[in-house]
Amino acid sequence: MSKNISRRSFIKTSGAATLGMMIVPSTVLGRRFGHTAPSDKLNIAGIGIGGVGRRNLKNMASENIVALCDVDWKYADKTFRDYPNARRFKDWRVMFDQMGKDIDAILVATPDHTHACISAHAITLGKHVYCQKPLTHSVYESRLLARLAKKYKVATQMGNQGNSFDWCRRIAEWIWAGEIGEVREVHCWTDRPIWPQGLNLPTEEMPVPDTLDWDLWLGPAVKRPYNSVYLPWNWRGWYDFGTGALGDMACHIMDPICWALDLGYPTEVEASSTLSNLYSAPYAELITYTFPARPKKGKVKMPEVKVTWYDGGLMPPRPAELEDGDMMGDENGGLLFIGTKGKIMAGCYGMNPTLLPKTRMEGWKEPTPTLRRVPGGTGDIWSTDAHEQDWIRACKESPENRVEASSNFQFSGPFTEMVDMGVIAVRLAGLYGLHRKLKWDGQNMRFTNISENDKIKIVNYDAFSVIDGDPRFDRRFADFNAREMAEEWIKHTYHNGYSLPPMPND
């Protein structure tokens, strides 16, 4: 079958059968009697299975893994060997066309730029979706997935696994109990990037490995020659495929902030960074979001709050309450909530939260838990299947009575919109960009203070050499209309025949 199969074709052949499928609840069959009956298992397909997707599938192994899809069968071979009975594909469209009626749910663990395309079409076929973080590559895609999931009533989950742990909930409950007063300022940071960024566009054309379908890997991105600098892992640093350190880690590190402060859409964003260019994210960024006042939560008011993000080695000021020798956060990053009555510090994923100064924890009684806990949401984050299994539970419940997984697309969609908008703010700032606070209309997905005549200059070539002891710089810039570029980055143009389903109404 041709790999250029159309969306219309695979929807026609698989849609009706899939939408009619029913999963028998576990309360009716096997599990309450100590085993899982075959009819009580989901049929799951994994798409993008060579990296983190393999770990996700391991945590879904309680179900039937019926299909595996990856564009590089050498990279995916270890996962193929994990599930020898699963059918193998390179093109997810062919997989849906041939196996649509046999698939209940999918895992998407491809690079960022293909998350939305795969997930959106799966949802229109009635498939439940677990999609790795960041949920999408653009603001528009996040809005689309959230609305599609609501329309088609499927169970969804973004792969920010810390979301199923108790840490996020404990931080929220501390803040809602008024332990640090009103929070007006939050700082969050990461050790990323741990891959190359700030790179020039490669000019060398390499032969495509025999096991890789390069065109399928590119998907909706602009075509270019193959180069090993892009994959299998370094794609995160390239704007056409990834979202840099912010996209990679903000969905983990900022998660407790969204839980505790019920953020919604920001109204302003201001960004700066090390030298950026047209193709690759800068090595270090600083981004400050301003969120308006929100309704009271528990005992505490939710006033306007500024949330500042740091990466590439940048850090917020060290809190005076922290003792000498104590690490800020942990080795992967951290969080610092600053309230009118105190501070809370935590590590990546909100791990190991503590009041500052730490002496406040002595004899302190933690507030009574009020939020639902996910089974397995304690201990080592890498040795539990809590996040995946909570999604599987939600898949098996009827839409009318479903307890949604906590990072379902109604939560993670707006969350990722905010993250993706921050990526755009960095790109618009640049060396000769819009050095001002940008006003954001989240409801309509647009910046309101970029005029039709605003211009930005972006580096599109940068070389340095020393000739006869003299330094030679060759840095070139391309001119762009700022509003047009913002609109393109908010809603990427799709290429190579790929498309998205239409945006449903609210």
N, C-alpha and C positions, 0 to 999 in steps of 0.2 A: 504494500500500500504506500502511496506517495506520502512523504513527510509533510507536503504542503496541503494536507487535508484541511478543509475549511471548518470554521466554527459551526456553520449551518449544518454541515454533514454530521459532526459528532453529536450535536444537540438532537438532530432528527433521529439518529439511530439509538441514542441512549436515554434521552430525556424522559420520555413517557414511562419507561420501565422503572427508572430510578425514582421518579417522583412518587410512584405508587408503592415503594417499598415500605415495610413496617418492621421495626425491631421490637421483639417481644421483651418487655421489661424484665429485669432480673428478679423482681419480686414474684413474677409468675412462674419462671422456670428455675433451673438448676441451682443458682448460687445459694439460696437460702437452705438448700439441702446439702451443702458442702462441696458442690462441684459446679462447673460451668457447662451447661449443655451446649452442643455445637450451634443450635439455633439461637443461642443467646449471645453469640459473639458477633462483633462487627467485622465486616470485610474491609480492610484498610489497604490503601495504595500509598506507597512512599515515592515522593518526587524530589530528586536531589538528595541522594543517599550516601554519597562518598565521605562526607564530613560529619557535621553535627546531626545530620539526619539519621545516621546509623545509631547514635545514642538515643534519639527520640524513638526510633522503631523498637529498640531493645526495651524501652519503657512502655511500649504498646504491645509487647509480645503475648499478653494475655488474650489477644484477639487473633483473628485470621489475617496474616499479612499475605494478600493475594496477588499483588502486583508491585513491581519495582521499576522506577523510571529514572534514568540518568543519562546525560549526554556523553559521558566518558566511562565506558565499561571497564577499563583498567582501574580507574580510581574507585569505581563502585564494586569491584570484584569481591572484596571482603564481605560486603553486605549481601551480595548475591549468594555467597556461600552460607551466610547465616540462614537464608530462607530459600532453600533449593527448590521448593515447590511453587514459588511465586513466579508469575510470568514476567518477562523482562522486556522493557521498552526503552527507546531513546527519546521519543516524541510523546509528550503527555497528551497531545491531541489524538494521536493514534490510539493511545491507551484508552482514552474515554470512548472513542468510537468503537473499539473492539470489545471492551470490558465494562462499559458503562452500567449495564444492568447488574453486574456482579460486584460493584464497589459501593460501599455505604459511606465511607469517609476517607479523607486524604490527609497526608502530611506533606507540607511544602517546606523544603529546606534548601531551596536554590538561592543563588545570589539575589540581592534586593530588587534588582530591576525586573525580575520575572515573578515576584511574589503576587502582585495584584492580578496580572493577566491570568495566571493559573487559578488562583483562588476565586476570582470573580466568576469565571466560566464554570468552575466546579459547583459553586453555590447555585447558579442558575439551573444546574442539573439536579439540585436537591441533595448535594453531598455535604456532610459535615466537614469542617476545615480546621486543622491545626496548622498554623503558619508561623514560621520562625520570625524572630524580631530582626530589624524593625519591620512592622507589619507591611509597610509599603515604601516605595522609592519616592513618592510625591504626596503632597497634601491632598490633591484631588482623589488619588487612588484610595487613601484612607477613608475619605468620606464615602466613596463608592462602596467599599467593602462593608462598612457599617450599615449602610442602607440596604444593600442586597441581603445581608444576613438577617436583617429585621423582616424584610419582605418574604424571604423564602423559609424563615423560621428554622434555620439550621443551627446546630450547636457549634460554637467557634471558640478558639483559644489562640492567643499570641504566645510565642515561645519564650516569654520572659519568666523563667521557672521560679525565680524568687517570689513571684506574685502569689504562689500557692503556699508560701511559708508563713509562719506565725509572725515573723519580724515586722512585716508591713502592718499587720493588724495591731500589734502591740504599740508601735509608734503612733498610729492613728488614735488608739484608745488613750494613750498617755496625753496626747495633745487635746483630745476632746474632753478629757477630765480636767483640763485647765492646769496641768502640771507645770507648764512653762509660760502660761499666759497666752496672749495674742501673738501669733507668729507673723512678723512683717518682713522677714528676711530669711532666705535659705541659700546655702552654698553647697554645690555638689561637684565632685571631681573624679577623674579616672586616670589610670596609668597608661591608657591607650593614646596614640596608636602604637601597636607593637608590630606593625607592617610598614612598608615604605609609603610615604606621602610627600606631597609637594613636588611631584615628578613631572618632567617634560614628556610629551607624547613620544612614544618610541617610533623610530624611523626604520628599524630593521624588520624585514619580513622573514618569518621563520616558517619552516614546513609544519603543517598541522599534523600532530600525532595521529597514527592510524586508528587509534581507539576513540578519538574525540570527534564529535560532530560539531565543528566550530560555528556553523550557521545556527544550529539549534541553541548553542550556548549564548550567542548574541541575542537571540530572540527579538524583542522589539527595539533594541538599541541600533544606532547607526552602524552600518557595516564598516569593517576595517580589517587589515591583515592580522592574522594570528600572531601573538607574541606571548611568550611564557611569563612576561611580567604581569599579565592579567589574572592568571589562574594557575593552580586551583584555589589559591587563598588570597592573593594580594588584590583581588578585585575591590575590596572594601575601600581602598584609597583612591579609586577612580570614580569620578562623578557620574559617568554614564552607567555604572554598574552598582555602586555602593553609596553610602552616606557618611563615610569617614568615621572618626572616633565618636562623634556625637550620635550618629545613627546606630552604631554598634552597641554602645554602652548606656546611653541615656534611658533606654527602655528598661534597663535593670536598675540603674542608680537613682533615677528620678521617680521610679515606681512608688516608693513610700510617700513621696511628696504628693503625688496625685491621690493616693489613698487618704492621707491625713488632711489635706487642705482643699480637696474637692475643687481643683483648679479651674476647669473649664477652659475657655479660650483666653489667651493673653490679649492685651490691648496694645502693647508696645514691645519692641525688641530692639536691642542695640548690640552690635557685634564688632569684634576686632580679632585679628589673627596675625600670625607670621605670614610671610609672603605667599599669596595664593596665585593660582593660575587657572586657565580655562578648563583644564582637564583633571587635575588632581587636588584633593583636599589639602589644606595647609597642615603643617606639622603640629601647630598649637592654636587653640581658639579660646576666646572668652566671650560668652554670650549672656546677656542679662534680659530676662523676660519680666514684664510687669503684668500682673493679673489683678483685675478689679476686685472690690469687696464682694464676698459671697454670703449666703445665709449662714446663720449661726449653726455650729455643729456641737452637740452635747452642751457643755457648760461654757464654751468659749466662742467669742465672735471671730469672724473670718474677715479681717480688714484687707485692704490692698497689700499685696505681697510681691517682693522682688525675688526672683529665683535666678541665681547666677551659676553658669556652667563653666568649668575649666578642664582643658585636656592638654596633652603634649608636654606635661611637666609643670604647667601653671597650677598654682594653688591659691586658695583664699588665705587671708590673714589667720595666723594661728590663734585659737581662742586663749585668752589669758588664764582661764580656769584649768586648762590642760597642764598637767605636771610635766616637768622637764623629763625627756626620755620617752614619753608616751607618744605613740604614733597617732597621727590624725587619720581616722578611718582605719583602713587596712591596706595591704599591699596592692589591692586592685582598685582602690578609690574610696569614696565615702560621702557622707552627708553631714551638714551642720544646720540644724534648725535654731534660729535665734528668736526667742520670744521675749515678751515684756517682763517675765518673771524667771527666766532661766534659759538653758540651752539643752538640746539633745544632739549627741553625736552618734553616728553609726557607720559601719563599713559598707562595702559594696553589697547590693541587694537589701540594704537596711540591716545587715547582720550585726548582732551583738550591740544593740542600742544601749546607750547609757546617758543618764543625766549628767550635766556638768555644773559644778565640779563633781567628780566621781564619789566624793564623800556623801553626796546627797542620796546615794543608793543605800547607804548603811541604815538598816532598820526601816527602810521605806517600804510601804505596802503598795504593790502594783494594783492599778484599777481593775475592777471586775471585768472580765472579757465580755464583749457584747457582739463581736463579729463572728460569723461562721468560720470555723477552722477546717482546713482540708486534711483528711487523714494522710499521715506521712509527712506533714509540713513542718517537721522539726529535724534537727541534727544536720548531717552533712548534705549539702545541696546537690552534690554529684552522685550520691548513692541512694536516691529515692526516685520513684516514678510518680510522685504525688501530682505533679502538674499535668502530665499526660493522662493519668488515670482519672483525674477529676473531669477532664474533658470527655473521656470515654463514658463516664457515668452520665454526663449531661446529654451525650448523643443518644443514650438509651432511654431517656425520659421523654415523654410527650411534650410538644411545645407548650401546651396549655398548663402543664404542671411542672415544667422543667425548672430546676435550680441551676441557673447559668454558671458555667465556669467563670472564675472571678476576672480573668483577663479576656473575656469575650469581646467581640469586636465593638460592642456599644461602649465599652470602657477603653479598649486599646486603640480603637480607631481615632477618637479625638486626641488621645495621648500621642499617637504617632504623628498626627497632623501638626501638633506643637513642635515635635522633634524635627520633622521635615522642614517646617517653616524656619527653624533656627539655622538649618543648613543653608537655606536661601539667603538669610540675613548675612551670613558670613560671605557668601559669594557676591552679594551686592555691595558689601563694604570694600574689600580689597584694598590695594594700594592707592588707587585713584577712583574710589567709588563713592557711595553715599554714606558719608561719615556723619550720621545723625540717627536719632531714634526714629525707627520706622513704625508707623501706626498700622495696626493689623485689625481688619474686620473679619473675624473668624467665621461668622455666620455666612458671609459671602466669599470667603477665601481670597481676600485681596488686600494689598497695601493701599492705604488711602492718601498717603502724602508723597507719592512718587508721581511727578508731573509728566506730561507727554514729552517734555523737552529735556528731562534728566538724562544725562549720559554717564556711562562708566567706561573706564579703560581696564582691560584685563590682560595680564601677561599671557601671551601665546607662544613665546619662544624665550629661552633663557640659557645662555651659555657663558662659560668663563674659562679662560686659558691664560697661560703665562708664556710670552714669546720674548726670547732674549732678555729675560728677567723683568719684563714689563707686563703688568696685568692688563688683560683685554676683556672687556665686558660686552656682551651682545644680548641685551634684554629688549624685547619687542612687545608692543601692546596692540591689541585690537580694540576698536571703538564699538560700543553697543548702546542701543536705546535701553535705558534701565527698566522702563515699564514693560517693554516687550520681553526682555529677558526674565523679569519676575513672573510674567504670565506663563512663559514657557516652562520655567522651573516649578511653578505651582501645579501645572498639568502638562506633563511631558508629551511630546509628539511621539506616537508609536510608528515604527518602521517595519519593513519586510513583511507586510501583510497581516501583522498582528493588530488586534483591536480589543477594546473593552466593551462589555454590555452597557447599555444606556443607564444613566443615573436615575434611580427611582425617585419619586417625590417623597417628601417626608410622610 
